Amino acid sequence: MADDDDGLKARLKPKHGEQIMNKNQSKGSTKEFSGKAKEVTGKVVGDKKMESKGKAKKHAGKLQKGVGDTQEKVKRATS
């Protein structure tokens, strides 16, 4: 079983100089997560303003993550 785990780790480990996520993907995911948390908190406590701010932040995060995804696709296509 340990041999299987080592093989999997080797395949998932990024190559030297390769990033797992670019900055926009990382920041977008973080923003999306915190926006969702704020949205749910607003729903639970009945604060419509907090809920809508959370939704806006969540969508901004999705957009930023999408930009990062596109950057990665272009990077891979040109290399």
Secondary structure as GFF3:
##gff-version 3
##sequence-region A 1 79
A	DSSP	alpha_helix	2	12	.	.	.	ID=ss1
A	DSSP	alpha_helix	23	45	.	.	.	ID=ss2
A	DSSP	alpha_helix	48	78	.	.	.	ID=ss3
###
